[in-house]
């Protein structure tokens, strides 16, 4: 209903005022952005990608894919 009327939730308005100003993004938008876009050094992402690749290879080695018998 708020989106259709083009108004902000009063709690979001109060939060923005408590934080010291009005932000253009919404409350949910801020949390989604924090979840999707991490602030970390580059080596953290490199280590995470390497760990994911090793886990994938280990899974394929421990439980190899099988073809169905025809």
mmCIF file as Biopython writes it, N, C-alpha, C and O atoms, coordinates in Angstrom:
data_model
#
loop_
_atom_site.group_PDB
_atom_site.id
_atom_site.type_symbol
_atom_site.label_atom_id
_atom_site.label_alt_id
_atom_site.label_comp_id
_atom_site.label_asym_id
_atom_site.label_entity_id
_atom_site.label_seq_id
_atom_site.pdbx_PDB_ins_code
_atom_site.Cartn_x
_atom_site.Cartn_y
_atom_site.Cartn_z
_atom_site.occupancy
_atom_site.B_iso_or_equiv
_atom_site.auth_seq_id
_atom_site.auth_asym_id
_atom_site.pdbx_PDB_model_num
ATOM 1   N N  . UNK A ? 1  ? 0.829  -1.190  0.000   1.0 0.0 1  A 1 
ATOM 2   C CA . UNK A ? 1  ? 0.000  0.000   0.000   1.0 0.0 1  A 1 
ATOM 3   C C  . UNK A ? 1  ? 0.873  1.254   0.000   1.0 0.0 1  A 1 
ATOM 4   O O  . UNK A ? 1  ? 0.576  2.236   -0.680  1.0 0.0 1  A 1 
ATOM 5   N N  . UNK A ? 2  ? 1.955  1.199   0.777   1.0 0.0 2  A 1 
ATOM 6   C CA . UNK A ? 2  ? 2.851  2.359   0.821   1.0 0.0 2  A 1 
ATOM 7   C C  . UNK A ? 2  ? 3.475  2.633   -0.539  1.0 0.0 2  A 1 
ATOM 8   O O  . UNK A ? 2  ? 3.609  3.788   -0.941  1.0 0.0 2  A 1 
ATOM 9   N N  . UNK A ? 3  ? 3.856  1.574   -1.248  1.0 0.0 3  A 1 
ATOM 10  C CA . UNK A ? 3  ? 4.462  1.750   -2.570  1.0 0.0 3  A 1 
ATOM 11  C C  . UNK A ? 3  ? 3.450  2.332   -3.549  1.0 0.0 3  A 1 
ATOM 12  O O  . UNK A ? 3  ? 3.795  3.181   -4.371  1.0 0.0 3  A 1 
ATOM 13  N N  . UNK A ? 4  ? 2.221  1.884   -3.465  1.0 0.0 4  A 1 
ATOM 14  C CA . UNK A ? 4  ? 1.194  2.407   -4.368  1.0 0.0 4  A 1 
ATOM 15  C C  . UNK A ? 4  ? 0.895  3.882   -4.089  1.0 0.0 4  A 1 
ATOM 16  O O  . UNK A ? 4  ? 0.639  4.657   -5.010  1.0 0.0 4  A 1 
ATOM 17  N N  . UNK A ? 5  ? 0.928  4.252   -2.828  1.0 0.0 5  A 1 
ATOM 18  C CA . UNK A ? 5  ? 0.656  5.639   -2.470  1.0 0.0 5  A 1 
ATOM 19  C C  . UNK A ? 5  ? 1.892  6.522   -2.587  1.0 0.0 5  A 1 
ATOM 20  O O  . UNK A ? 5  ? 1.793  7.749   -2.580  1.0 0.0 5  A 1 
ATOM 21  N N  . UNK A ? 6  ? 3.051  5.889   -2.694  1.0 0.0 6  A 1 
ATOM 22  C CA . UNK A ? 6  ? 4.285  6.664   -2.834  1.0 0.0 6  A 1 
ATOM 23  C C  . UNK A ? 6  ? 4.757  7.290   -1.532  1.0 0.0 6  A 1 
ATOM 24  O O  . UNK A ? 6  ? 5.389  8.347   -1.538  1.0 0.0 6  A 1 
ATOM 25  N N  . UNK A ? 7  ? 4.451  6.642   -0.419  1.0 0.0 7  A 1 
ATOM 26  C CA . UNK A ? 7  ? 4.890  7.172   0.871   1.0 0.0 7  A 1 
ATOM 27  C C  . UNK A ? 7  ? 5.833  6.166   1.530   1.0 0.0 7  A 1 
ATOM 28  O O  . UNK A ? 7  ? 5.844  4.984   1.187   1.0 0.0 7  A 1 
ATOM 29  N N  . UNK A ? 8  ? 6.606  6.650   2.460   1.0 0.0 8  A 1 
ATOM 30  C CA . UNK A ? 8  ? 7.528  5.782   3.198   1.0 0.0 8  A 1 
ATOM 31  C C  . UNK A ? 8  ? 6.884  5.354   4.507   1.0 0.0 8  A 1 
ATOM 32  O O  . UNK A ? 8  ? 6.029  6.049   5.056   1.0 0.0 8  A 1 
ATOM 33  N N  . UNK A ? 9  ? 7.307  4.209   4.988   1.0 0.0 9  A 1 
ATOM 34  C CA . UNK A ? 9  ? 6.845  3.709   6.281   1.0 0.0 9  A 1 
ATOM 35  C C  . UNK A ? 9  ? 7.302  4.682   7.371   1.0 0.0 9  A 1 
ATOM 36  O O  . UNK A ? 9  ? 8.447  5.133   7.351   1.0 0.0 9  A 1 
ATOM 37  N N  . UNK A ? 10 ? 6.430  5.007   8.312   1.0 0.0 10 A 1 
ATOM 38  C CA . UNK A ? 10 ? 6.820  5.930   9.382   1.0 0.0 10 A 1 
ATOM 39  C C  . UNK A ? 10 ? 8.040  5.447   10.170  1.0 0.0 10 A 1 
ATOM 40  O O  . UNK A ? 10 ? 8.857  6.261   10.600  1.0 0.0 10 A 1 
ATOM 41  N N  . UNK A ? 11 ? 8.168  4.149   10.360  1.0 0.0 11 A 1 
ATOM 42  C CA . UNK A ? 11 ? 9.341  3.640   11.074  1.0 0.0 11 A 1 
ATOM 43  C C  . UNK A ? 11 ? 10.629 3.923   10.301  1.0 0.0 11 A 1 
ATOM 44  O O  . UNK A ? 11 ? 11.654 4.246   10.901  1.0 0.0 11 A 1 
ATOM 45  N N  . UNK A ? 12 ? 10.581 3.802   8.973   1.0 0.0 12 A 1 
ATOM 46  C CA . UNK A ? 12 ? 11.752 4.101   8.154   1.0 0.0 12 A 1 
ATOM 47  C C  . UNK A ? 12 ? 12.094 5.580   8.237   1.0 0.0 12 A 1 
ATOM 48  O O  . UNK A ? 12 ? 13.267 5.947   8.319   1.0 0.0 12 A 1 
ATOM 49  N N  . UNK A ? 13 ? 11.086 6.421   8.217   1.0 0.0 13 A 1 
ATOM 50  C CA . UNK A ? 13 ? 11.308 7.872   8.327   1.0 0.0 13 A 1 
ATOM 51  C C  . UNK A ? 13 ? 11.950 8.189   9.672   1.0 0.0 13 A 1 
ATOM 52  O O  . UNK A ? 13 ? 12.901 8.969   9.732   1.0 0.0 13 A 1 
ATOM 53  N N  . UNK A ? 14 ? 11.444 7.596   10.751  1.0 0.0 14 A 1 
ATOM 54  C CA . UNK A ? 14 ? 12.005 7.832   12.079  1.0 0.0 14 A 1 
ATOM 55  C C  . UNK A ? 14 ? 13.442 7.330   12.168  1.0 0.0 14 A 1 
ATOM 56  O O  . UNK A ? 14 ? 14.302 7.975   12.767  1.0 0.0 14 A 1 
ATOM 57  N N  . UNK A ? 15 ? 13.689 6.163   11.559  1.0 0.0 15 A 1 
ATOM 58  C CA . UNK A ? 15 ? 15.050 5.626   11.573  1.0 0.0 15 A 1 
ATOM 59  C C  . UNK A ? 15 ? 16.000 6.576   10.849  1.0 0.0 15 A 1 
ATOM 60  O O  . UNK A ? 15 ? 17.086 6.871   11.347  1.0 0.0 15 A 1 
ATOM 61  N N  . UNK A ? 16 ? 15.593 7.053   9.680   1.0 0.0 16 A 1 
ATOM 62  C CA . UNK A ? 16 ? 16.440 7.973   8.923   1.0 0.0 16 A 1 
ATOM 63  C C  . UNK A ? 16 ? 16.715 9.254   9.714   1.0 0.0 16 A 1 
ATOM 64  O O  . UNK A ? 16 ? 17.836 9.763   9.708   1.0 0.0 16 A 1 
ATOM 65  N N  . UNK A ? 17 ? 15.701 9.763   10.384  1.0 0.0 17 A 1 
ATOM 66  C CA . UNK A ? 17 ? 15.905 10.964  11.198  1.0 0.0 17 A 1 
ATOM 67  C C  . UNK A ? 17 ? 16.848 10.682  12.358  1.0 0.0 17 A 1 
ATOM 68  O O  . UNK A ? 17 ? 17.676 11.526  12.704  1.0 0.0 17 A 1 
ATOM 69  N N  . UNK A ? 18 ? 16.731 9.507   12.961  1.0 0.0 18 A 1 
ATOM 70  C CA . UNK A ? 18 ? 17.615 9.143   14.061  1.0 0.0 18 A 1 
ATOM 71  C C  . UNK A ? 18 ? 19.057 8.962   13.586  1.0 0.0 18 A 1 
ATOM 72  O O  . UNK A ? 18 ? 20.001 9.199   14.341  1.0 0.0 18 A 1 
ATOM 73  N N  . UNK A ? 19 ? 19.218 8.542   12.340  1.0 0.0 19 A 1 
ATOM 74  C CA . UNK A ? 19 ? 20.563 8.358   11.786  1.0 0.0 19 A 1 
ATOM 75  C C  . UNK A ? 19 ? 21.168 9.674   11.308  1.0 0.0 19 A 1 
ATOM 76  O O  . UNK A ? 19 ? 22.341 9.714   10.937  1.0 0.0 19 A 1 
ATOM 77  N N  . UNK A ? 20 ? 20.398 10.731  11.313  1.0 0.0 20 A 1 
ATOM 78  C CA . UNK A ? 20 ? 20.951 12.032  10.988  1.0 0.0 20 A 1 
ATOM 79  C C  . UNK A ? 20 ? 20.632 12.531  9.592   1.0 0.0 20 A 1 
ATOM 80  O O  . UNK A ? 20 ? 21.316 13.431  9.103   1.0 0.0 20 A 1 
ATOM 81  N N  . UNK A ? 21 ? 19.659 12.004  8.955   1.0 0.0 21 A 1 
ATOM 82  C CA . UNK A ? 21 ? 19.291 12.504  7.637   1.0 0.0 21 A 1 
ATOM 83  C C  . UNK A ? 21 ? 18.455 11.501  6.874   1.0 0.0 21 A 1 
ATOM 84  O O  . UNK A ? 21 ? 18.337 10.338  7.260   1.0 0.0 21 A 1 
ATOM 85  N N  . UNK A ? 22 ? 17.885 11.966  5.801   1.0 0.0 22 A 1 
ATOM 86  C CA . UNK A ? 22 ? 17.040 11.106  4.978   1.0 0.0 22 A 1 
ATOM 87  C C  . UNK A ? 22 ? 17.894 10.488  3.888   1.0 0.0 22 A 1 
ATOM 88  O O  . UNK A ? 22 ? 18.649 11.184  3.210   1.0 0.0 22 A 1 
ATOM 89  N N  . UNK A ? 23 ? 17.775 9.200   3.724   1.0 0.0 23 A 1 
ATOM 90  C CA . UNK A ? 23 ? 18.513 8.479   2.683   1.0 0.0 23 A 1 
ATOM 91  C C  . UNK A ? 23 ? 17.573 8.176   1.532   1.0 0.0 23 A 1 
ATOM 92  O O  . UNK A ? 23 ? 16.374 7.989   1.742   1.0 0.0 23 A 1 
ATOM 93  N N  . UNK A ? 24 ? 18.102 8.124   0.316   1.0 0.0 24 A 1 
ATOM 94  C CA . UNK A ? 24 ? 17.242 7.844   -0.833  1.0 0.0 24 A 1 
ATOM 95  C C  . UNK A ? 24 ? 16.794 6.385   -0.923  1.0 0.0 24 A 1 
ATOM 96  O O  . UNK A ? 24 ? 15.768 6.098   -1.539  1.0 0.0 24 A 1 
ATOM 97  N N  . UNK A ? 25 ? 17.547 5.458   -0.319  1.0 0.0 25 A 1 
ATOM 98  C CA . UNK A ? 25 ? 17.171 4.053   -0.400  1.0 0.0 25 A 1 
ATOM 99  C C  . UNK A ? 25 ? 16.293 3.656   0.782   1.0 0.0 25 A 1 
ATOM 100 O O  . UNK A ? 25 ? 16.213 4.375   1.779   1.0 0.0 25 A 1 
ATOM 101 N N  . UNK A ? 26 ? 15.646 2.522   0.662   1.0 0.0 26 A 1 
ATOM 102 C CA . UNK A ? 26 ? 14.716 2.071   1.690   1.0 0.0 26 A 1 
ATOM 103 C C  . UNK A ? 26 ? 15.439 1.266   2.770   1.0 0.0 26 A 1 
ATOM 104 O O  . UNK A ? 26 ? 16.616 0.929   2.632   1.0 0.0 26 A 1 
ATOM 105 N N  . UNK A ? 27 ? 14.720 0.971   3.828   1.0 0.0 27 A 1 
ATOM 106 C CA . UNK A ? 27 ? 15.257 0.156   4.911   1.0 0.0 27 A 1 
ATOM 107 C C  . UNK A ? 27 ? 15.656 -1.224  4.391   1.0 0.0 27 A 1 
ATOM 108 O O  . UNK A ? 27 ? 16.764 -1.695  4.649   1.0 0.0 27 A 1 
ATOM 109 N N  . UNK A ? 28 ? 14.755 -1.865  3.663   1.0 0.0 28 A 1 
ATOM 110 C CA . UNK A ? 28 ? 15.037 -3.191  3.113   1.0 0.0 28 A 1 
ATOM 111 C C  . UNK A ? 28 ? 16.177 -3.107  2.105   1.0 0.0 28 A 1 
ATOM 112 O O  . UNK A ? 28 ? 17.037 -3.987  2.070   1.0 0.0 28 A 1 
ATOM 113 N N  . UNK A ? 29 ? 16.192 -2.064  1.289   1.0 0.0 29 A 1 
ATOM 114 C CA . UNK A ? 29 ? 17.258 -1.888  0.308   1.0 0.0 29 A 1 
ATOM 115 C C  . UNK A ? 29 ? 18.629 -1.799  0.942   1.0 0.0 29 A 1 
ATOM 116 O O  . UNK A ? 29 ? 19.597 -2.347  0.415   1.0 0.0 29 A 1 
ATOM 117 N N  . UNK A ? 30 ? 18.720 -1.107  2.076   1.0 0.0 30 A 1 
ATOM 118 C CA . UNK A ? 30 ? 20.006 -1.008  2.777   1.0 0.0 30 A 1 
ATOM 119 C C  . UNK A ? 30 ? 20.456 -2.366  3.267   1.0 0.0 30 A 1 
ATOM 120 O O  . UNK A ? 30 ? 21.637 -2.694  3.147   1.0 0.0 30 A 1 
ATOM 121 N N  . UNK A ? 31 ? 19.548 -3.180  3.822   1.0 0.0 31 A 1 
ATOM 122 C CA . UNK A ? 31 ? 19.934 -4.498  4.341   1.0 0.0 31 A 1 
ATOM 123 C C  . UNK A ? 31 ? 20.288 -5.459  3.217   1.0 0.0 31 A 1 
ATOM 124 O O  . UNK A ? 31 ? 21.217 -6.254  3.352   1.0 0.0 31 A 1 
ATOM 125 N N  . UNK A ? 32 ? 19.559 -5.394  2.112   1.0 0.0 32 A 1 
ATOM 126 C CA . UNK A ? 32 ? 19.883 -6.260  0.974   1.0 0.0 32 A 1 
ATOM 127 C C  . UNK A ? 32 ? 21.259 -5.892  0.427   1.0 0.0 32 A 1 
ATOM 128 O O  . UNK A ? 32 ? 22.047 -6.775  0.089   1.0 0.0 32 A 1 
ATOM 129 N N  . UNK A ? 33 ? 21.550 -4.606  0.339   1.0 0.0 33 A 1 
ATOM 130 C CA . UNK A ? 33 ? 22.857 -4.174  -0.139  1.0 0.0 33 A 1 
ATOM 131 C C  . UNK A ? 33 ? 23.964 -4.659  0.790   1.0 0.0 33 A 1 
ATOM 132 O O  . UNK A ? 33 ? 25.019 -5.081  0.316   1.0 0.0 33 A 1 
ATOM 133 N N  . UNK A ? 34 ? 23.749 -4.608  2.089   1.0 0.0 34 A 1 
ATOM 134 C CA . UNK A ? 34 ? 24.760 -5.094  3.034   1.0 0.0 34 A 1 
ATOM 135 C C  . UNK A ? 34 ? 24.981 -6.592  2.901   1.0 0.0 34 A 1 
ATOM 136 O O  . UNK A ? 34 ? 26.102 -7.070  3.076   1.0 0.0 34 A 1 
ATOM 137 N N  . UNK A ? 35 ? 23.933 -7.333  2.597   1.0 0.0 35 A 1 
ATOM 138 C CA . UNK A ? 35 ? 24.063 -8.784  2.450   1.0 0.0 35 A 1 
ATOM 139 C C  . UNK A ? 35 ? 24.743 -9.170  1.136   1.0 0.0 35 A 1 
ATOM 140 O O  . UNK A ? 35 ? 25.488 -10.149 1.085   1.0 0.0 35 A 1 
ATOM 141 N N  . UNK A ? 36 ? 24.489 -8.407  0.083   1.0 0.0 36 A 1 
ATOM 142 C CA . UNK A ? 36 ? 25.017 -8.766  -1.239  1.0 0.0 36 A 1 
ATOM 143 C C  . UNK A ? 36 ? 26.415 -8.231  -1.504  1.0 0.0 36 A 1 
ATOM 144 O O  . UNK A ? 36 ? 27.214 -8.896  -2.165  1.0 0.0 36 A 1 
ATOM 145 N N  . UNK A ? 37 ? 26.721 -7.056  -1.006  1.0 0.0 37 A 1 
ATOM 146 C CA . UNK A ? 37 ? 27.989 -6.422  -1.318  1.0 0.0 37 A 1 
ATOM 147 C C  . UNK A ? 37 ? 28.831 -6.294  -0.056  1.0 0.0 37 A 1 
ATOM 148 O O  . UNK A ? 37 ? 28.642 -5.389  0.757   1.0 0.0 37 A 1 
ATOM 149 N N  . UNK A ? 38 ? 29.762 -7.224  0.082   1.0 0.0 38 A 1 
ATOM 150 C CA . UNK A ? 38 ? 30.605 -7.274  1.268   1.0 0.0 38 A 1 
ATOM 151 C C  . UNK A ? 38 ? 31.770 -6.295  1.147   1.0 0.0 38 A 1 
ATOM 152 O O  . UNK A ? 38 ? 32.256 -6.016  0.051   1.0 0.0 38 A 1 
ATOM 153 N N  . UNK A ? 39 ? 32.193 -5.796  2.261   1.0 0.0 39 A 1 
ATOM 154 C CA . UNK A ? 39 ? 33.412 -4.980  2.316   1.0 0.0 39 A 1 
ATOM 155 C C  . UNK A ? 39 ? 34.474 -5.826  2.989   1.0 0.0 39 A 1 
ATOM 156 O O  . UNK A ? 39 ? 34.478 -5.987  4.210   1.0 0.0 39 A 1 
ATOM 157 N N  . UNK A ? 40 ? 35.371 -6.365  2.182   1.0 0.0 40 A 1 
ATOM 158 C CA . UNK A ? 40 ? 36.441 -7.210  2.707   1.0 0.0 40 A 1 
ATOM 159 C C  . UNK A ? 40 ? 37.644 -7.082  1.791   1.0 0.0 40 A 1 
ATOM 160 O O  . UNK A ? 40 ? 37.501 -6.708  0.627   1.0 0.0 40 A 1 
ATOM 161 N N  . UNK A ? 41 ? 38.824 -7.387  2.303   1.0 0.0 41 A 1 
ATOM 162 C CA . UNK A ? 41 ? 40.012 -7.355  1.464   1.0 0.0 41 A 1 
ATOM 163 C C  . UNK A ? 41 ? 39.910 -8.388  0.330   1.0 0.0 41 A 1 
ATOM 164 O O  . UNK A ? 41 ? 39.186 -9.377  0.440   1.0 0.0 41 A 1 
ATOM 165 N N  . UNK A ? 42 ? 40.633 -8.142  -0.735  1.0 0.0 42 A 1 
ATOM 166 C CA . UNK A ? 42 ? 40.568 -9.012  -1.911  1.0 0.0 42 A 1 
ATOM 167 C C  . UNK A ? 42 ? 40.979 -10.445 -1.589  1.0 0.0 42 A 1 
ATOM 168 O O  . UNK A ? 42 ? 40.425 -11.385 -2.158  1.0 0.0 42 A 1 
ATOM 169 N N  . UNK A ? 43 ? 41.946 -10.629 -0.682  1.0 0.0 43 A 1 
ATOM 170 C CA . UNK A ? 43 ? 42.413 -11.976 -0.376  1.0 0.0 43 A 1 
ATOM 171 C C  . UNK A ? 43 ? 41.315 -12.837 0.248   1.0 0.0 43 A 1 
ATOM 172 O O  . UNK A ? 43 ? 41.340 -14.061 0.113   1.0 0.0 43 A 1 
ATOM 173 N N  . UNK A ? 44 ? 40.350 -12.210 0.930   1.0 0.0 44 A 1 
ATOM 174 C CA . UNK A ? 44 ? 39.252 -12.974 1.532   1.0 0.0 44 A 1 
ATOM 175 C C  . UNK A ? 44 ? 38.416 -13.635 0.441   1.0 0.0 44 A 1 
ATOM 176 O O  . UNK A ? 44 ? 38.054 -14.807 0.554   1.0 0.0 44 A 1 
ATOM 177 N N  . UNK A ? 45 ? 38.111 -12.883 -0.616  1.0 0.0 45 A 1 
ATOM 178 C CA . UNK A ? 45 ? 37.324 -13.434 -1.716  1.0 0.0 45 A 1 
ATOM 179 C C  . UNK A ? 45 ? 38.112 -14.500 -2.467  1.0 0.0 45 A 1 
ATOM 180 O O  . UNK A ? 45 ? 37.551 -15.523 -2.863  1.0 0.0 45 A 1 
ATOM 181 N N  . UNK A ? 46 ? 39.408 -14.269 -2.665  1.0 0.0 46 A 1 
ATOM 182 C CA . UNK A ? 46 ? 40.250 -15.262 -3.332  1.0 0.0 46 A 1 
ATOM 183 C C  . UNK A ? 46 ? 40.281 -16.562 -2.533  1.0 0.0 46 A 1 
ATOM 184 O O  . UNK A ? 46 ? 40.171 -17.646 -3.106  1.0 0.0 46 A 1 
ATOM 185 N N  . UNK A ? 47 ? 40.430 -16.458 -1.229  1.0 0.0 47 A 1 
ATOM 186 C CA . UNK A ? 47 ? 40.441 -17.653 -0.381  1.0 0.0 47 A 1 
ATOM 187 C C  . UNK A ? 47 ? 39.087 -18.362 -0.423  1.0 0.0 47 A 1 
ATOM 188 O O  . UNK A ? 47 ? 39.033 -19.591 -0.462  1.0 0.0 47 A 1 
ATOM 189 N N  . UNK A ? 48 ? 38.010 -17.605 -0.414  1.0 0.0 48 A 1 
ATOM 190 C CA . UNK A ? 48 ? 36.672 -18.209 -0.468  1.0 0.0 48 A 1 
ATOM 191 C C  . UNK A ? 48 ? 36.455 -18.937 -1.787  1.0 0.0 48 A 1 
ATOM 192 O O  . UNK A ? 48 ? 35.908 -20.039 -1.799  1.0 0.0 48 A 1 
ATOM 193 N N  . UNK A ? 49 ? 36.876 -18.337 -2.899  1.0 0.0 49 A 1 
ATOM 194 C CA . UNK A ? 49 ? 36.728 -18.991 -4.215  1.0 0.0 49 A 1 
ATOM 195 C C  . UNK A ? 49 ? 37.578 -20.250 -4.283  1.0 0.0 49 A 1 
ATOM 196 O O  . UNK A ? 49 ? 37.134 -21.268 -4.813  1.0 0.0 49 A 1 
ATOM 197 N N  . UNK A ? 50 ? 38.782 -20.193 -3.758  1.0 0.0 50 A 1 
ATOM 198 C CA . UNK A ? 50 ? 39.658 -21.367 -3.766  1.0 0.0 50 A 1 
ATOM 199 C C  . UNK A ? 50 ? 39.068 -22.476 -2.898  1.0 0.0 50 A 1 
ATOM 200 O O  . UNK A ? 50 ? 39.097 -23.644 -3.285  1.0 0.0 50 A 1 
ATOM 201 N N  . UNK A ? 51 ? 38.539 -22.126 -1.741  1.0 0.0 51 A 1 
ATOM 202 C CA . UNK A ? 51 ? 37.922 -23.127 -0.860  1.0 0.0 51 A 1 
ATOM 203 C C  . UNK A ? 51 ? 36.706 -23.759 -1.534  1.0 0.0 51 A 1 
ATOM 204 O O  . UNK A ? 51 ? 36.490 -24.965 -1.419  1.0 0.0 51 A 1 
ATOM 205 N N  . UNK A ? 52 ? 35.920 -22.956 -2.230  1.0 0.0 52 A 1 
ATOM 206 C CA . UNK A ? 52 ? 34.746 -23.477 -2.945  1.0 0.0 52 A 1 
ATOM 207 C C  . UNK A ? 52 ? 35.183 -24.445 -4.044  1.0 0.0 52 A 1 
ATOM 208 O O  . UNK A ? 52 ? 34.585 -25.509 -4.209  1.0 0.0 52 A 1 
ATOM 209 N N  . UNK A ? 53 ? 36.217 -24.081 -4.790  1.0 0.0 53 A 1 
ATOM 210 C CA . UNK A ? 53 ? 36.719 -24.949 -5.856  1.0 0.0 53 A 1 
ATOM 211 C C  . UNK A ? 53 ? 37.250 -26.260 -5.283  1.0 0.0 53 A 1 
ATOM 212 O O  . UNK A ? 53 ? 36.993 -27.327 -5.839  1.0 0.0 53 A 1 
ATOM 213 N N  . UNK A ? 54 ? 37.986 -26.190 -4.181  1.0 0.0 54 A 1 
ATOM 214 C CA . UNK A ? 54 ? 38.505 -27.409 -3.550  1.0 0.0 54 A 1 
ATOM 215 C C  . UNK A ? 54 ? 37.375 -28.290 -3.021  1.0 0.0 54 A 1 
ATOM 216 O O  . UNK A ? 54 ? 37.440 -29.514 -3.135  1.0 0.0 54 A 1 
ATOM 217 N N  . UNK A ? 55 ? 36.359 -27.688 -2.454  1.0 0.0 55 A 1 
ATOM 218 C CA . UNK A ? 55 ? 35.218 -28.460 -1.955  1.0 0.0 55 A 1 
ATOM 219 C C  . UNK A ? 55 ? 34.485 -29.143 -3.108  1.0 0.0 55 A 1 
ATOM 220 O O  . UNK A ? 55 ? 34.029 -30.278 -2.966  1.0 0.0 55 A 1 
ATOM 221 N N  . UNK A ? 56 ? 34.371 -28.466 -4.237  1.0 0.0 56 A 1 
ATOM 222 C CA . UNK A ? 56 ? 33.731 -29.059 -5.417  1.0 0.0 56 A 1 
ATOM 223 C C  . UNK A ? 56 ? 34.541 -30.235 -5.929  1.0 0.0 56 A 1 
ATOM 224 O O  . UNK A ? 56 ? 33.987 -31.297 -6.214  1.0 0.0 56 A 1 
ATOM 225 N N  . UNK A ? 57 ? 35.849 -30.052 -6.046  1.0 0.0 57 A 1 
ATOM 226 C CA . UNK A ? 57 ? 36.706 -31.145 -6.514  1.0 0.0 57 A 1 
ATOM 227 C C  . UNK A ? 57 ? 36.696 -32.320 -5.542  1.0 0.0 57 A 1 
ATOM 228 O O  . UNK A ? 57 ? 36.675 -33.475 -5.969  1.0 0.0 57 A 1 
ATOM 229 N N  . UNK A ? 58 ? 36.710 -32.041 -4.248  1.0 0.0 58 A 1 
ATOM 230 C CA . UNK A ? 58 ? 36.669 -33.111 -3.252  1.0 0.0 58 A 1 
ATOM 231 C C  . UNK A ? 58 ? 35.354 -33.885 -3.347  1.0 0.0 58 A 1 
ATOM 232 O O  . UNK A ? 58 ? 35.342 -35.110 -3.219  1.0 0.0 58 A 1 
ATOM 233 N N  . UNK A ? 59 ? 34.266 -33.182 -3.569  1.0 0.0 59 A 1 
ATOM 234 C CA . UNK A ? 59 ? 32.974 -33.843 -3.713  1.0 0.0 59 A 1 
ATOM 235 C C  . UNK A ? 59 ? 32.961 -34.744 -4.941  1.0 0.0 59 A 1 
ATOM 236 O O  . UNK A ? 59 ? 32.476 -35.874 -4.879  1.0 0.0 59 A 1 
ATOM 237 N N  . UNK A ? 60 ? 33.489 -34.254 -6.051  1.0 0.0 60 A 1 
ATOM 238 C CA . UNK A ? 60 ? 33.533 -35.070 -7.266  1.0 0.0 60 A 1 
ATOM 239 C C  . UNK A ? 60 ? 34.448 -36.280 -7.087  1.0 0.0 60 A 1 
ATOM 240 O O  . UNK A ? 60 ? 34.195 -37.337 -7.665  1.0 0.0 60 A 1 
ATOM 241 N N  . UNK A ? 61 ? 35.491 -36.137 -6.307  1.0 0.0 61 A 1 
ATOM 242 C CA . UNK A ? 61 ? 36.411 -37.251 -6.079  1.0 0.0 61 A 1 
ATOM 243 C C  . UNK A ? 61 ? 35.813 -38.280 -5.125  1.0 0.0 61 A 1 
ATOM 244 O O  . UNK A ? 61 ? 35.923 -39.485 -5.348  1.0 0.0 61 A 1 
ATOM 245 N N  . UNK A ? 62 ? 35.171 -37.787 -4.050  1.0 0.0 62 A 1 
ATOM 246 C CA . UNK A ? 62 ? 34.595 -38.695 -3.051  1.0 0.0 62 A 1 
ATOM 247 C C  . UNK A ? 62 ? 33.302 -39.361 -3.536  1.0 0.0 62 A 1 
ATOM 248 O O  . UNK A ? 62 ? 33.038 -40.519 -3.212  1.0 0.0 62 A 1 
ATOM 249 N N  . UNK A ? 63 ? 32.516 -38.640 -4.297  1.0 0.0 63 A 1 
ATOM 250 C CA . UNK A ? 63 ? 31.241 -39.165 -4.805  1.0 0.0 63 A 1 
ATOM 251 C C  . UNK A ? 63 ? 31.208 -38.912 -6.312  1.0 0.0 63 A 1 
ATOM 252 O O  . UNK A ? 63 ? 30.562 -37.971 -6.771  1.0 0.0 63 A 1 
ATOM 253 N N  . UNK A ? 64 ? 31.903 -39.754 -7.080  1.0 0.0 64 A 1 
ATOM 254 C CA . UNK A ? 64 ? 31.967 -39.505 -8.523  1.0 0.0 64 A 1 
ATOM 255 C C  . UNK A ? 64 ? 30.602 -39.682 -9.187  1.0 0.0 64 A 1 
ATOM 256 O O  . UNK A ? 64 ? 29.805 -40.523 -8.770  1.0 0.0 64 A 1 
ATOM 257 N N  . UNK A ? 65 ? 30.343 -38.891 -10.211 1.0 0.0 65 A 1 
ATOM 258 C CA . UNK A ? 65 ? 29.060 -39.026 -10.915 1.0 0.0 65 A 1 
ATOM 259 C C  . UNK A ? 65 ? 29.004 -40.361 -11.651 1.0 0.0 65 A 1 
ATOM 260 O O  . UNK A ? 65 ? 30.009 -40.829 -12.186 1.0 0.0 65 A 1 
ATOM 261 N N  . UNK A ? 66 ? 27.831 -40.960 -11.670 1.0 0.0 66 A 1 
ATOM 262 C CA . UNK A ? 66 ? 27.640 -42.240 -12.353 1.0 0.0 66 A 1 
ATOM 263 C C  . UNK A ? 66 ? 26.649 -42.084 -13.483 1.0 0.0 66 A 1 
ATOM 264 O O  . UNK A ? 66 ? 25.699 -41.306 -13.396 1.0 0.0 66 A 1 
ATOM 265 N N  . UNK A ? 67 ? 26.880 -42.828 -14.539 1.0 0.0 67 A 1 
ATOM 266 C CA . UNK A ? 67 ? 25.927 -42.831 -15.652 1.0 0.0 67 A 1 
ATOM 267 C C  . UNK A ? 67 ? 24.890 -43.903 -15.407 1.0 0.0 67 A 1 
ATOM 268 O O  . UNK A ? 67 ? 25.175 -44.949 -14.824 1.0 0.0 67 A 1 
ATOM 269 N N  . UNK A ? 68 ? 23.691 -43.626 -15.859 1.0 0.0 68 A 1 
ATOM 270 C CA . UNK A ? 68 ? 22.622 -44.607 -15.727 1.0 0.0 68 A 1 
ATOM 271 C C  . UNK A ? 68 ? 22.850 -45.748 -16.723 1.0 0.0 68 A 1 
ATOM 272 O O  . UNK A ? 68 ? 23.291 -45.524 -17.850 1.0 0.0 68 A 1 
ATOM 273 N N  . UNK A ? 69 ? 22.549 -46.949 -16.298 1.0 0.0 69 A 1 
ATOM 274 C CA . UNK A ? 69 ? 22.655 -48.110 -17.192 1.0 0.0 69 A 1 
ATOM 275 C C  . UNK A ? 69 ? 21.458 -48.087 -18.139 1.0 0.0 69 A 1 
ATOM 276 O O  . UNK A ? 69 ? 20.322 -47.840 -17.734 1.0 0.0 69 A 1 
ATOM 277 N N  . UNK A ? 70 ? 21.742 -48.343 -19.377 1.0 0.0 70 A 1 
ATOM 278 C CA . UNK A ? 70 ? 20.646 -48.348 -20.368 1.0 0.0 70 A 1 
ATOM 279 C C  . UNK A ? 70 ? 20.053 -49.689 -20.551 1.0 0.0 70 A 1 
ATOM 280 O O  . UNK A ? 70 ? 19.128 -49.852 -21.347 1.0 0.0 70 A 1 
#
